[in-house]
Amino acid sequence: MKTVIVTGGLGYIGSHTVVELLNEGYEVVVLDNLSNSSEKVIDGIRAITKKSVHFFDVDLRDYDKLESAIGYYQQSIVGVIHFAACKSVGESMKYPSKYYDNNVAGTNNLLMAMKRYNVGNLIFSSSCTVYGEADDLPVTEQTPQKPAESVYGRTKQINEQMIKDMHREHDFNSVLLRYFNPIGAHETALIGELPNGTPDNLLPYVAETAIGKRDLFTVFGDDYDTKDGTCVRDYIHVVDLAKAHVVALEVSVKKNLKGEPVNLGTGKGYSVKEVLDAFEKENDIKVNTHYGNRRKGDVEAIYADPSYAYKLLGWKAQLGLKEMVTSVWKWQKAISSKCCGGGCCGHKNKKA
């Protein structure tokens, strides 16, 4: 049996990747501390795939517990996909120590445990935030890194360098997948993005406002030098993103890749307003919206040149903005229908 360790595997991108791994015949071991996820996600994964995952409640900062989990499966591990990290740009600016402790120290522990048990393949969840405010668009893998806009971006840059440096003392393969902005949910509406507390990402907040869980959706800044004054991002469907990890896991070994950076995006930039308009149009619903001040740490515009991902991995995004916004609304309605209606999840019984 080929076993893949997935850190943060019950989170948003992690859970969708677990589904794709199971569909491809891998045995999956999930390590997650449940800080921004729920063990109930396993039920959704099982319902989609008709297969089970092995789950361990592990915080990567607890080295002994991490080493024990990896050591148990050492003989069958073919790779590690590393998602576990704090991921809010805004929060990282307020609490930098939290991000360095969790994102950097956790990754260092993982690398040490991989070395201890001679695990030979790592797919790292990086981010386009390592580029910061790029001088030229679209960004390629050779675009200079300027992540000074956010602590979150700096932690990803540091992790990338740690992985590259570790190749000096441990012979393993690795790919650094630099995501652009993942949105959407699985077509079954059995798994999707379900943040604990107030969402930091665009579409979860839009959907929660549309369903009545939030009173108002705030667009942070309408005075950027863009087509409509709002920030521009390269939005990619989470299922497309998940599939890229499975491909990278296999290609990494075949091509003996060592710290290879790869952009994962669609190559098209959409503004916040364009995504909001698409959500309202495709789902036939209005969202109570307010335009506020810019948010510290946000860059004005960024989108990818994804051509290298196709050249190296044979991967390219297949799903468009319509599939992204409709799947999010389907997911939001599904999880809201399970609410007791008593205010336990903030749902105000607004008709969907």
NORNORRA-V171378 format. One record per pair of residues at least 4 apart in sequence whose ideal C-beta (glycine too) atoms are under 8 Angstrom apart, sorted by sequence separation. I is the first residue (numbers start at 1). J is the second residue. If there is no record, write none. Layout:
# NORNORRA-V171378
I_J / I_J
This chain:
# NORNORRA-V171378
10_14 / 11_15 / 12_16 / 13_17 / 14_18 / 15_19 / 16_20 / 17_21 / 18_22 / 19_23 / 20_24 / 22_26 / 34_38 / 37_41 / 40_44 / 41_45 / 42_46 / 43_47 / 44_48 / 45_49 / 46_50 / 58_62 / 62_66 / 63_67 / 64_68 / 65_69 / 66_70 / 67_71 / 68_72 / 69_73 / 70_74 / 73_77 / 88_92 / 89_93 / 90_94 / 91_95 / 92_96 / 95_99 / 96_100 / 97_101 / 98_102 / 99_103 / 100_104 / 101_105 / 102_106 / 103_107 / 104_108 / 105_109 / 106_110 / 107_111 / 108_112 / 109_113 / 110_114 / 111_115 / 112_116 / 113_117 / 114_118 / 115_119 / 126_130 / 139_143 / 149_153 / 150_154 / 151_155 / 152_156 / 153_157 / 154_158 / 155_159 / 156_160 / 157_161 / 158_162 / 159_163 / 160_164 / 161_165 / 162_166 / 163_167 / 166_170 / 167_171 / 185_189 / 186_190 / 195_199 / 201_205 / 202_206 / 203_207 / 204_208 / 205_209 / 206_210 / 207_211 / 209_213 / 226_230 / 236_240 / 237_241 / 238_242 / 239_243 / 240_244 / 241_245 / 242_246 / 243_247 / 244_248 / 245_249 / 246_250 / 247_251 / 248_252 / 249_253 / 250_254 / 251_255 / 270_274 / 271_275 / 272_276 / 273_277 / 274_278 / 275_279 / 276_280 / 277_281 / 278_282 / 279_283 / 280_284 / 294_298 / 306_310 / 307_311 / 308_312 / 309_313 / 310_314 / 319_323 / 320_324 / 321_325 / 322_326 / 323_327 / 324_328 / 325_329 / 326_330 / 327_331 / 328_332 / 329_333 / 330_334 / 331_335 / 332_336 / 333_337 / 334_338 / 335_339 / 340_344 / 343_347 / 9_14 / 10_15 / 21_26 / 32_37 / 34_39 / 46_51 / 86_91 / 99_104 / 100_105 / 101_106 / 114_119 / 134_139 / 148_153 / 167_172 / 186_191 / 195_200 / 199_204 / 200_205 / 208_213 / 209_214 / 224_229 / 226_231 / 227_232 / 236_241 / 252_257 / 270_275 / 280_285 / 310_315 / 319_324 / 339_344 / 343_348 / 8_14 / 9_15 / 22_28 / 45_51 / 46_52 / 59_65 / 60_66 / 86_92 / 92_98 / 113_119 / 147_153 / 148_154 / 166_172 / 185_191 / 186_192 / 193_199 / 195_201 / 199_205 / 208_214 / 209_215 / 222_228 / 223_229 / 224_230 / 226_232 / 251_257 / 279_285 / 280_286 / 309_315 / 310_316 / 339_345 / 341_347 / 7_14 / 21_28 / 46_53 / 58_65 / 59_66 / 70_77 / 91_98 / 92_99 / 136_143 / 147_154 / 167_174 / 185_192 / 198_205 / 209_216 / 222_229 / 224_231 / 280_287 / 309_316 / 6_14 / 9_17 / 45_53 / 58_66 / 91_99 / 114_122 / 131_139 / 184_192 / 185_193 / 193_201 / 209_217 / 221_229 / 222_230 / 224_232 / 252_260 / 270_278 / 279_287 / 339_347 / 341_349 / 9_18 / 56_65 / 134_143 / 135_144 / 147_156 / 195_204 / 199_208 / 205_214 / 221_230 / 336_345 / 18_28 / 134_144 / 147_157 / 164_174 / 183_193 / 193_203 / 194_204 / 221_231 / 306_316 / 6_17 / 42_53 / 58_69 / 111_122 / 128_139 / 163_174 / 193_204 / 206_217 / 219_230 / 220_231 / 276_287 / 306_317 / 336_347 / 6_18 / 18_30 / 30_42 / 86_98 / 131_143 / 134_146 / 145_157 / 205_217 / 42_55 / 56_69 / 86_99 / 131_144 / 132_145 / 133_146 / 163_176 / 276_289 / 131_145 / 132_146 / 248_262 / 6_21 / 130_145 / 131_146 / 132_147 / 14_30 / 39_55 / 86_102 / 131_147 / 132_148 / 133_149 / 160_176 / 336_352 / 4_21 / 85_102 / 86_103 / 130_147 / 132_149 / 14_32 / 85_103 / 129_147 / 132_150 / 183_201 / 9_28 / 183_202 / 184_203 / 333_352 / 10_30 / 129_149 / 181_201 / 183_203 / 244_264 / 332_352 / 9_30 / 11_32 / 85_106 / 129_150 / 132_153 / 181_202 / 4_26 / 6_28 / 9_31 / 10_32 / 15_37 / 84_106 / 85_107 / 2_25 / 3_26 / 4_27 / 6_29 / 8_31 / 9_32 / 14_37 / 22_45 / 30_53 / 32_55 / 34_57 / 129_152 / 130_153 / 241_264 / 2_26 / 3_27 / 4_28 / 5_29 / 6_30 / 7_31 / 8_32 / 10_34 / 29_53 / 30_54 / 32_56 / 33_57 / 35_59 / 60_84 / 129_153 / 2_27 / 3_28 / 4_29 / 6_31 / 7_32 / 11_36 / 28_53 / 29_54 / 30_55 / 31_56 / 32_57 / 33_58 / 82_107 / 127_152 / 1_27 / 3_29 / 5_31 / 11_37 / 15_41 / 19_45 / 23_49 / 28_54 / 29_55 / 30_56 / 32_58 / 33_59 / 127_153 / 130_156 / 10_37 / 18_45 / 22_49 / 27_54 / 29_56 / 31_58 / 33_60 / 129_156 / 130_157 / 10_38 / 82_110 / 236_264 / 8_37 / 10_39 / 15_44 / 19_48 / 22_51 / 31_60 / 127_156 / 236_265 / 15_45 / 19_49 / 80_110 / 126_156 / 130_160 / 236_266 / 10_41 / 22_53 / 234_265 / 235_266 / 10_42 / 234_266 / 269_301 / 126_159 / 234_267 / 269_302 / 80_114 / 126_160 / 234_268 / 269_303 / 18_53 / 31_66 / 124_159 / 234_269 / 235_270 / 268_303 / 124_160 / 233_269 / 234_270 / 267_303 / 141_178 / 232_269 / 233_270 / 266_303 / 267_304 / 31_69 / 232_270 / 265_303 / 266_304 / 267_305 / 80_119 / 124_163 / 232_271 / 233_272 / 265_304 / 267_306 / 29_69 / 61_101 / 77_117 / 79_119 / 82_122 / 85_125 / 89_129 / 231_271 / 232_272 / 235_275 / 264_304 / 266_306 / 267_307 / 282_322 / 61_102 / 79_120 / 80_121 / 81_122 / 82_123 / 122_163 / 230_271 / 231_272 / 263_304 / 265_306 / 60_102 / 71_113 / 77_119 / 79_121 / 80_122 / 81_123 / 82_124 / 83_125 / 230_272 / 263_305 / 264_306 / 283_325 / 66_109 / 70_113 / 74_117 / 78_121 / 79_122 / 80_123 / 82_125 / 228_271 / 230_273 / 263_306 / 278_321 / 282_325 / 283_326 / 9_53 / 29_73 / 61_105 / 66_110 / 70_114 / 74_118 / 79_123 / 81_125 / 227_271 / 229_273 / 278_322 / 282_326 / 285_329 / 10_55 / 60_105 / 61_106 / 71_116 / 74_119 / 193_238 / 226_271 / 228_273 / 263_308 / 264_309 / 9_55 / 60_106 / 63_109 / 67_113 / 70_116 / 71_117 / 228_274 / 262_308 / 263_309 / 275_321 / 279_325 / 283_329 / 59_106 / 60_107 / 66_113 / 70_117 / 131_178 / 262_309 / 278_325 / 282_329 / 61_109 / 130_178 / 27_76 / 60_109 / 63_112 / 67_116 / 70_119 / 103_152 / 279_328 / 36_86 / 60_110 / 63_113 / 67_117 / 122_172 / 124_174 / 126_176 / 128_178 / 262_312 / 275_325 / 279_329 / 33_84 / 35_86 / 36_87 / 100_151 / 104_155 / 111_162 / 115_166 / 120_171 / 121_172 / 122_173 / 123_174 / 124_175 / 126_177 / 127_178 / 128_179 / 222_273 / 262_313 / 264_315 / 266_317 / 270_321 / 26_78 / 32_84 / 99_151 / 103_155 / 107_159 / 111_163 / 118_170 / 120_172 / 121_173 / 122_174 / 123_175 / 124_176 / 125_177 / 126_178 / 127_179 / 128_180 / 181_233 / 183_235 / 186_238 / 187_239 / 260_312 / 265_317 / 7_60 / 31_84 / 99_152 / 103_156 / 119_172 / 120_173 / 121_174 / 122_175 / 124_177 / 126_179 / 128_181 / 180_233 / 181_234 / 182_235 / 183_236 / 184_237 / 185_238 / 186_239 / 219_272 / 264_317 / 104_158 / 108_162 / 115_169 / 123_177 / 125_179 / 180_234 / 181_235 / 182_236 / 183_237 / 184_238 / 219_273 / 266_320 / 96_151 / 100_155 / 104_159 / 107_162 / 111_166 / 115_170 / 180_235 / 181_236 / 182_237 / 183_238 / 184_239 / 99_155 / 103_159 / 107_163 / 114_170 / 180_236 / 182_238 / 93_150 / 179_236 / 219_276 / 255_312 / 92_150 / 93_151 / 104_162 / 114_172 / 92_151 / 111_170 / 182_241 / 217_276 / 21_81 / 89_149 / 92_152 / 89_150 / 91_152 / 251_312 / 179_241 / 251_313 / 89_152 / 92_155 / 251_314 / 5_69 / 17_81 / 88_152 / 89_153 / 5_70 / 87_152 / 244_309 / 248_313 / 17_83 / 86_152 / 247_313 / 14_81 / 177_244 / 231_298 / 247_314 / 248_315 / 285_352 / 5_73 / 177_245 / 231_299 / 232_300 / 233_301 / 234_302 / 247_315 / 14_83 / 206_275 / 210_279 / 222_291 / 231_300 / 232_301 / 233_302 / 234_303 / 244_313 / 3_73 / 13_83 / 14_84 / 85_155 / 202_272 / 206_276 / 217_287 / 219_289 / 221_291 / 224_294 / 231_301 / 232_302 / 233_303 / 234_304 / 177_248 / 217_288 / 218_289 / 219_290 / 221_292 / 223_294 / 232_303 / 244_315 / 5_77 / 9_81 / 11_83 / 203_275 / 207_279 / 216_288 / 217_289 / 218_290 / 219_291 / 220_292 / 221_293 / 243_315 / 3_76 / 4_77 / 7_80 / 11_84 / 175_248 / 202_275 / 206_279 / 210_283 / 215_288 / 216_289 / 217_290 / 218_291 / 219_292 / 220_293 / 221_294 / 2_76 / 3_77 / 4_78 / 5_79 / 6_80 / 7_81 / 8_82 / 9_83 / 216_290 / 218_292 / 220_294 / 221_295 / 226_300 / 1_76 / 3_78 / 4_79 / 5_80 / 6_81 / 7_82 / 8_83 / 210_285 / 220_295 / 225_300 / 226_301 / 2_78 / 4_80 / 5_81 / 7_83 / 8_84 / 175_251 / 203_279 / 210_286 / 224_300 / 4_81 / 6_83 / 7_84 / 8_85 / 175_252 / 210_287 / 221_298 / 224_301 / 240_317 / 174_252 / 209_287 / 220_298 / 240_318 / 173_252 / 209_288 / 240_319 / 173_253 / 209_289 / 237_317 / 239_319 / 206_287 / 236_317 / 237_318 / 175_257 / 237_319 / 173_256 / 174_257 / 176_259 / 178_261 / 180_263 / 237_320 / 173_257 / 174_258 / 176_260 / 178_262 / 180_264 / 173_258 / 174_259 / 175_260 / 176_261 / 177_262 / 178_263 / 179_264 / 180_265 / 174_260 / 176_262 / 178_264 / 179_265 / 180_266 / 235_321 / 237_323 / 175_262 / 177_264 / 237_324 / 235_324 / 237_327 / 167_258 / 167_259 / 183_275 / 164_258 / 164_259 / 138_234 / 163_259 / 160_259 / 160_261 / 7_110 / 128_234 / 91_200 / 90_200 / 89_200 / 13_125 / 88_200 / 87_200 / 5_119 / 8_125 / 210_329 / 141_261 / 141_262 / 203_324 / 207_328 / 211_332 / 123_245 / 141_263 / 180_302 / 203_325 / 206_328 / 207_329 / 210_332 / 211_333 / 140_263 / 180_303 / 213_336 / 139_263 / 180_304 / 204_328 / 207_331 / 208_332 / 123_248 / 203_328 / 207_332 / 211_336 / 123_249 / 121_249 / 204_332 / 123_252 / 138_267 / 121_252 / 138_269 / 121_253 / 137_269 / 213_345 / 214_346 / 120_253 / 213_346 / 213_347 / 126_261 / 128_263 / 184_319 / 192_327 / 193_328 / 212_347 / 213_348 / 192_328 / 211_347 / 212_348 / 128_265 / 212_349 / 48_186 / 189_327 / 193_331 / 208_346 / 212_350 / 184_323 / 192_331 / 211_350 / 48_188 / 184_324 / 187_327 / 191_331 / 192_332 / 47_188 / 183_324 / 184_325 / 186_327 / 189_330 / 194_335 / 211_352 / 44_186 / 48_190 / 183_325 / 185_327 / 189_331 / 192_334 / 210_352 / 47_190 / 48_191 / 184_327 / 185_328 / 192_335 / 184_328 / 189_333 / 190_334 / 45_190 / 152_297 / 183_328 / 185_330 / 186_331 / 189_334 / 44_190 / 45_191 / 151_297 / 185_331 / 44_191 / 150_297 / 149_297 / 149_298 / 41_191 / 149_299 / 41_194 / 38_194 / 37_194 / 36_195 / 37_196 / 36_196 / 35_196 / 139_302 / 81_245 / 137_301 / 139_303 / 134_299 / 137_302 / 138_303 / 139_304 / 140_305 / 13_179 / 133_299 / 137_303 / 138_304 / 139_305 / 19_186 / 132_299 / 133_300 / 138_305 / 141_308 / 81_249 / 134_302 / 140_308 / 13_182 / 133_302 / 12_182 / 16_186 / 79_249 / 129_299 / 78_249 / 131_302 / 19_191 / 79_252 / 79_253 / 128_302 / 16_191 / 78_253 / 15_191 / 128_304 / 12_192 / 12_193 / 12_194 / 12_195 / 93_296 / 93_297 / 90_295 / 92_297 / 89_295 / 90_296 / 90_297 / 89_297 / 89_298 / 20_239 / 16_238 / 20_242 / 24_246 / 16_239 / 19_242 / 20_243 / 17_241 / 21_245 / 13_238 / 16_241 / 17_242 / 20_245 / 21_246 / 12_238 / 16_242 / 20_246 / 13_241 / 17_245 / 13_242 / 17_246 / 4_249
